[in-house]
Amino acid sequence: MKSVGVIDVGSNTIKLLIAKAGQKLPAEKVAFVVEETRIGEGMTGHPPVIDADAIARGSSAIARLVEAACECDSICIVATSAVRDASNKQAFVNAVEKACGHELRILSGDEEAAFIGQALKCDPALSKLESYSLLDLGGGSLECIQFSSGKLLEAESLRIGSVRLASLLLTDRAIPLQNEKQILIAEYVKEQWLASKFPARSSPSEVAVLTGGAAKHLAEALTSRQLADGLAIDEFSRIAHRLCSLPLQERVAEYGIPESRADIFPTAMVTLESSLKHLGCERLYFSEFNLRFGVAARMLTS
């Protein structure tokens, strides 16, 4: 059976999904590998630049993942916000091709959003949802896609990723996120939403679907009932405020967040909370079916 490998180059991590066509779904996971690289760390300059060490880390990680996917029928490497926004993106593209012999495709924000929307068609748990706002939060950007009666309504990529905001607004990420810093992040996020395509309370329903690394790790800390019934926004806010009150090691111990992600997790939670309140979402569901599944589905059906 045909298999494909999709390597997703994000601001936090570089991930490989090996997938095949399922009996009922366009793409099913065969294997999944993650490389922690943080190539978007520190990209707060004007213009933003991927530094030489990050280029070396990223291209080496991609080469290892290409090797891990060597038995796939085809491989596709895509990059999102960190590479898309970098003024020296071509240097990274050249380094990747030299390291692994494969072309790196840089997705536009609209392309990224479209692939994420297609990916949810691979999630059997959400097959009955028709009207909702999808929020995919990564290290460099947040993709918002709205669906009404099963049809794409609007999509946009906002530059409010967790690594981006933590690099820009915080100095010590190991200590509890103080209230004034929470307000600073929330106000920054609100300004970005007010400048976006999405007016206040514009969600086509009270339902939001969360994807991305922060959503995945939060979902792992929830009960099966919370995942099945959806998490109320008030409960989400309670968890967010609790996480913000904890130093880094206690975030790891209490919520099982990987230490490599725990430094940016409070920023992610404040970003999501502010975003959900702006859109007017009251109940949250979680999905692991994001960009990589959308790209894999396209490869397997084309």
GUVEXTOR-282954 format. One line per 5 residues: for each residue z, y, x of C-alpha. Coordinates in steps of 0.02 Angstrom, whole numbers. Each point is the difference from the previous one (the first is absolute). Example, Ala and Ser with C-alpha at 12.3 -4.5 7.8 and 13.67 -1.06 7.14 Angstrom:
2
390 -225 615 | -33 172 69
REM end
This chain:
302
0 0 0 | -44 174 61 | 142 101 75 | 8 181 56 | 115 98 113
47 179 -41 | 91 103 132 | 80 156 -72 | 43 135 128 | 140 106 -72
118 131 69 | 149 -120 9 | -77 -171 23 | -163 -92 27 | -16 -149 -116
-115 -149 -14 | -34 -85 -167 | -98 -161 2 | -61 -35 -177 | -111 -115 -100
-67 6 -177 | 119 -74 -128 | -39 -99 -156 | 50 145 -113 | 19 145 121
-128 85 113 | 111 -18 154 | 152 -106 44 | 106 10 158 | -20 -138 130
97 84 141 | 78 168 41 | 46 74 170 | 82 167 39 | 2 101 162
124 145 8 | -89 140 94 | 44 171 -77 | -163 80 59 | 34 145 -119
167 45 78 | 6 180 57 | -168 50 -75 | 68 169 -55 | -103 112 113
-141 114 -51 | -116 -90 9 | 88 -170 -7 | -36 -116 147 | 29 -185 31
77 -4 172 | -65 -112 140 | 144 -125 -13 | -29 -19 -187 | -186 -29 28
42 -135 126 | 131 -82 -114 | -114 6 -150 | -158 -67 83 | 98 -141 84
81 -48 -166 | -169 -2 -87 | -72 -112 136 | 143 -125 -27 | -30 1 -187
-187 -25 21 | 41 -153 106 | 118 -63 -136 | -143 16 -126 | -131 -81 113
-33 -144 -121 | -39 115 -147 | -179 13 -59 | 7 190 16 | 121 133 59
16 180 -57 | 109 131 86 | 44 155 -100 | 106 152 43 | 88 120 -117
98 162 14 | 61 -1 181 | -174 -26 72 | -89 98 -137 | 99 158 36
-1 -10 190 | -108 124 93 | -34 -133 133 | -43 -139 -124 | -160 -44 95
102 -41 156 | 100 -125 -103 | -159 -73 -77 | -75 -22 174 | 159 -81 68
4 -125 -144 | -182 -50 23 | 27 -22 186 | 157 -104 -27 | -66 -121 -131
-188 23 -19 | 13 48 -184 | -37 164 -86 | 143 99 -77 | -40 77 -168
98 157 -45 | 24 11 -188 | -2 164 -93 | 146 35 -115 | -108 -38 -152
-61 -165 76 | 179 -50 40 | 56 38 -178 | -147 -97 -73 | 39 -155 104
183 8 -51 | -51 11 -183 | -113 -152 21 | 142 -94 85 | 112 4 -154
-128 -108 -89 | 59 -137 119 | 181 12 -61 | 30 -122 -144 | 171 75 -39
-79 166 -48 | -151 -62 -94 | 66 64 -167 | 29 179 58 | -137 119 -56
68 178 15 | 106 47 151 | 13 101 160 | -17 -97 163 | 89 71 152
-39 -76 170 | 114 79 131 | -42 -26 182 | 48 84 162 | -130 137 -5
-45 22 -182 | 38 -43 -180 | -143 -58 -110 | 16 34 -185 | -117 -87 -122
15 16 -188 | -68 -125 -125 | -19 27 -187 | -47 -146 -113 | -50 -100 154
-120 133 65 | 19 108 156 | 50 173 -54 | 34 95 161 | 38 -35 184
55 103 149 | 76 -22 173 | 148 116 38 | 61 32 177 | 182 -44 -34
20 -166 90 | 173 -50 61 | -33 9 188 | -91 165 -21 | 143 81 -96
138 -74 107 | -87 62 159 | -25 171 -76 | 167 31 -87 | 135 -107 84
77 -6 173 | 125 -146 -9 | -55 -141 -117 | 144 -116 43 | 132 105 -89
19 14 -190 | -131 113 -80 | 103 151 -50 | -24 84 -167 | -84 155 74
-128 -112 88 | -32 -96 -161 | -34 166 -88 | -114 54 143 | -103 -160 -13
-5 6 -191 | -58 181 0 | -136 -37 128 | -60 -147 -105 | 4 103 -159
-109 135 80 | -130 -131 47 | -4 -67 -177 | -18 175 -73 | -154 23 110
-73 -169 -51 | -108 -59 -145 | 155 -59 -92 | 96 127 -108 | 183 -28 -41
31 -145 -120 | -183 -53 13 | 29 -188 7 | -100 -88 -138 | 158 -99 -43
181 -10 54 | -44 -147 113 | -26 11 188 | -52 -138 120 | 63 18 178
-86 -77 151 | 13 25 188 | 130 -47 129 | 149 93 -75 | -36 -71 -172
-14 -176 71 | 167 7 90 | 88 79 -149 | -69 -135 -115 | 73 -134 115
174 74 -33 | -18 -4 -190 | 43 -139 -122 | -134 -106 -83 | 45 80 -167
-23 176 70 | -170 -49 68 | -56 -84 -161 | 65 132 -121 | -36 150 110
124 115 85 | 58 152 -100 | -21 167 90 | 188 32 -12 | 36 -163 91
-131 42 130 | 82 169 28 | 171 -83 19 | -69 -117 134 | -90 145 86
159 105 9 | 100 -148 64 | -127 -33 138 | 0 183 50 | 190 -6 20
-6 -143 127 | -25 6 189 | -143 -104 66 | 92 -162 39 | 83 -2 -172
-171 20 -83 | -52 -157 93 | 158 -96 -44 | 16 50 -183 | -182 -3 -55
-81 -116 127 | -123 133 57 | -81 -43 167 | 76 105 139 | -175 59 49
-17 79 -174 | 179 53 -36 | -17 169 87 | -132 63 -123 | 63 -89 -156
105 146 -70 | -150 115 21 | -107 -126 -94 | 124 -13 -143 | 16 188 -22
-189 16 6 | -23 -133 -134 | 140 69 -110 | -73 176 6 | -174 -68 -35
54 -106 -148 | 94 145 -78 | -150 114 21 | -115 -124 -86 | 125 -38 -138
19 -188 35 | 153 -89 -70 | -26 -186 39 | -57 -73 165 | -87 -161 47
-42 -63 175 | -152 -84 74 | -48 -67 171 | -184 8 -48 | -59 157 87
-143 61 110 | -28 -161 96 | -24 -103 -158 | -125 127 -66 | -103 -10 159
12 -190 2 | -54 -10 -183 | -152 107 38 | -46 -109 150 | 19 -162 -97
-103 56 -149 | -139 92 90
REM end
